[in-house]
Amino acid sequence: MKTFDVLIIGGGAAGLSCALILGSALNKPFAKNKQIGIITHQKNSALQTAELNNVLGFKKGTKGNEILAQGLQQLADTYPKIVQIEKEKVIEISTANDFITVVTNKNSYTAKNIVVATTPSILFDIKGLMQFVKPHPAIPAIKEKIMLQNTNHVVSKGIYVAGVLAGFRSQYAIAAGSGTQVATDILTDWNDGNHTMIHDVIE
């Protein structure tokens, strides 16, 4: 059974942003030898049918499905140490002895931390998380969206939630920023509580 320090569930804006930030820290002493994985399920992402005309850095007419595909490729090219797990859907999680077991339709994994960054669909059905489900407060009730109850992205020990599922509005930049926030929180924890952000600069 593969064990991760962080396993991200969901390959949308929040999940991919979280993975990219974590990947950018793998050359730092505090993140050395950390094992990171992402279950890249994208089928139900709202980006599949989105056109992004109001996002900084994206050209007018940029398609959401293109961003999803390019994001996976960017992650693979830039941070190949991050394990991408394709074509698997999480069906259950459980916690024991400070480790979280993640069961998919094909495999089981263990992780010290997980980041849940899936779509906020009312069809959300991951066993072990259902007790945290509540109606989404920032999306009209008629759309029947849900969130996971959390405090500053933390659902319970070792379990983070990011993106729209964390209770944020459904905007690309907000979801991506939420995933980034979770990643920097995890990096800060790894770095003995020292606030940690990773920036690349032109040399």
Phi, psi and omega per residue, in radians:
M1 nan 2.143 -3.121
K2 -1.215 2.359 3.124
T3 -2.011 2.348 -3.131
F4 -2.094 2.662 2.934
D5 -1.337 -0.629 3.033
V6 -2.437 2.281 3.010
L7 -2.126 2.082 -3.136
I8 -1.646 2.337 3.139
I9 -1.918 1.839 3.123
G10 2.114 2.273 -3.077
G11 -1.936 0.579 3.072
G12 -1.566 -2.783 -3.074
A13 -1.024 -0.792 -3.101
A14 -1.209 -0.827 -3.102
G15 -1.114 -0.789 -3.132
L16 -1.184 -0.679 3.108
S17 -1.105 -0.730 3.090
C18 -1.056 -0.806 -3.121
A19 -1.109 -0.707 -3.122
L20 -1.137 -0.726 3.131
I21 -1.176 -0.776 3.101
L22 -1.063 -0.737 3.126
G23 -1.068 -0.622 -3.100
S24 -1.202 -0.225 -3.120
A25 -1.762 -0.012 -3.012
L26 -1.174 -0.237 3.077
N27 -1.624 0.039 3.122
K28 -1.528 2.564 -3.110
P29 -0.963 -0.678 -3.086
F30 -1.274 -0.255 -3.138
A31 -1.962 0.097 -3.114
K32 -1.051 2.332 3.104
N33 1.227 0.149 3.061
K34 -1.229 2.424 -3.131
Q35 -1.827 2.128 -3.081
I36 -2.172 2.390 3.093
G37 -2.365 2.778 3.080
I38 -2.448 2.189 3.019
I39 -1.481 1.927 -2.843
T40 -1.563 0.514 -3.127
H41 -1.034 2.157 -3.091
Q42 -2.215 -0.021 -2.966
K43 -0.936 -0.726 -3.045
N44 -1.726 0.148 3.135
S45 -1.103 2.394 3.096
A46 -1.094 -0.353 3.135
L47 -1.189 -0.329 -3.128
Q48 -1.003 -0.534 -3.105
T49 -2.070 0.288 -3.053
A50 -1.646 2.631 2.938
E51 -2.112 2.211 -3.011
L52 -1.823 1.772 3.125
N53 -1.885 -0.163 -3.027
N54 -2.164 0.522 -3.137
V55 -1.982 2.194 -3.127
L56 -0.938 2.234 3.074
G57 1.640 -0.215 3.123
F58 -1.768 2.362 3.094
K59 -1.208 2.646 3.069
K60 -0.959 2.341 3.127
G61 1.569 0.050 3.112
T62 -1.062 2.261 -3.099
K63 -1.613 2.423 -3.122
G64 -1.068 -0.671 -3.127
N65 -1.162 -0.490 3.063
E66 -1.201 -0.687 3.122
I67 -1.108 -0.723 3.117
L68 -1.048 -0.848 -3.125
A69 -1.147 -0.758 -3.134
Q70 -1.164 -0.593 3.131
G71 -1.111 -0.753 3.089
L72 -1.099 -0.713 3.136
Q73 -1.189 -0.717 3.098
Q74 -1.041 -0.753 3.136
L75 -1.112 -0.762 -3.138
A76 -1.148 -0.724 -3.089
D77 -1.277 -0.706 -3.001
T78 -1.545 -0.658 -3.091
Y79 -2.303 1.222 -3.060
P80 -1.139 -0.244 3.120
K81 -1.250 -0.335 3.108
I82 -1.346 2.181 -3.080
V83 -1.399 2.130 3.059
Q84 -1.698 2.154 -3.118
I85 -1.885 1.948 -3.029
E86 -1.737 2.693 2.972
K87 0.975 0.689 3.044
E88 -2.267 2.516 -3.136
K89 -2.132 2.241 -3.129
V90 -1.292 2.302 -3.135
I91 -2.045 -0.321 -3.100
E92 -2.815 2.543 2.953
I93 -2.286 2.668 3.062
S94 -2.616 2.685 -3.082
T95 -2.098 2.358 3.071
A96 -2.764 2.347 3.063
N97 0.943 0.772 3.076
D98 1.168 0.221 3.036
F99 -2.129 2.599 3.123
I100 -1.919 2.225 3.054
T101 -1.653 2.235 3.133
V102 -1.991 2.068 -3.112
V103 -1.868 2.204 3.068
T104 -1.881 -3.100 3.092
N105 -1.239 -0.106 -3.108
K106 -2.250 -0.525 -2.999
N107 -2.553 3.059 3.007
S108 -2.226 2.525 3.133
Y109 -2.365 2.772 2.983
T110 -2.103 2.639 -3.110
A111 -2.637 2.610 3.024
K112 -1.359 -0.565 3.102
N113 -2.433 2.548 2.970
I114 -2.210 2.651 3.048
V115 -2.128 2.015 -3.122
V116 -1.621 2.002 -3.049
A117 -2.371 0.813 -3.138
T118 -1.589 3.087 3.091
T119 -1.160 2.602 -3.102
P120 -1.494 0.677 -3.087
S121 -1.204 2.543 3.052
I122 -1.106 -0.255 3.106
L123 -1.460 0.026 3.079
F124 -0.889 2.232 -3.021
D125 -2.545 0.599 3.131
I126 -1.335 1.951 3.131
K127 -1.087 2.370 -3.090
G128 1.769 -0.214 3.085
L129 -2.104 -0.114 -3.010
M130 -1.110 -0.461 -3.135
Q131 -1.215 -0.226 3.141
F132 -1.724 -0.041 -3.087
V133 -1.305 2.358 3.061
K134 -2.589 2.806 3.126
P135 -1.047 2.517 -3.126
H136 -1.304 2.169 -3.056
P137 -1.410 -0.259 -3.024
A138 -1.948 0.179 3.078
I139 -2.208 2.375 -3.108
P140 -0.868 2.378 -3.061
A141 -0.986 -0.538 -3.106
I142 -1.080 -0.396 -3.134
K143 -1.454 -0.152 3.029
E144 0.926 0.915 3.090
K145 -1.766 2.695 -3.112
I146 -2.155 2.950 3.011
M147 -2.414 2.944 3.001
L148 -1.790 2.204 3.117
Q149 -0.997 2.307 -3.079
N150 -2.734 2.873 3.004
T151 -2.167 1.952 -3.097
N152 0.905 0.826 3.092
H153 1.363 -0.084 -3.124
V154 -1.689 2.082 3.107
V155 -1.457 -0.895 3.029
S156 -2.775 3.119 -3.052
K157 -0.946 2.128 3.101
G158 1.437 -0.085 -3.099
I159 -2.037 1.995 3.086
Y160 -1.886 2.730 3.010
V161 -2.247 2.503 -3.081
A162 -2.412 2.701 3.065
G163 1.465 -2.688 -3.109
V164 -1.074 -0.561 3.132
L165 -1.142 -0.296 3.099
A166 -1.483 -0.046 3.112
G167 1.864 0.142 -3.125
F168 -1.556 2.822 3.093
R169 -1.175 2.718 -3.071
S170 -1.491 1.375 3.019
Q171 -2.275 2.413 -3.070
Y172 -0.926 -0.887 -3.056
A173 -1.104 -0.614 3.134
I174 -1.203 -0.798 -3.137
A175 -1.091 -0.782 3.129
A176 -1.098 -0.718 3.125
G177 -1.133 -0.632 3.097
S178 -1.097 -0.785 3.086
G179 -1.074 -0.676 3.102
T180 -1.132 -0.728 3.118
Q181 -1.040 -0.794 3.119
V182 -1.061 -0.763 -3.138
A183 -1.052 -0.777 -3.133
T184 -1.214 -0.516 3.039
D185 -1.132 -0.739 3.119
I186 -1.152 -0.756 3.118
L187 -1.089 -0.684 3.103
T188 -1.085 -0.706 3.087
D189 -1.105 -0.784 3.114
W190 -1.097 -0.534 -3.059
N191 -1.646 0.612 3.043
D192 1.009 0.593 3.068
G193 1.464 0.003 3.079
N194 -1.367 2.136 -3.089
H195 -0.942 2.180 -2.961
T196 -2.212 2.203 3.025
M197 -2.322 2.546 -3.110
I198 -1.977 2.097 3.130
H199 -2.176 2.371 2.986
D200 -1.656 2.505 -3.138
V201 -2.243 2.722 3.079
I202 -1.323 2.178 -3.107
E203 -1.588 nan nan
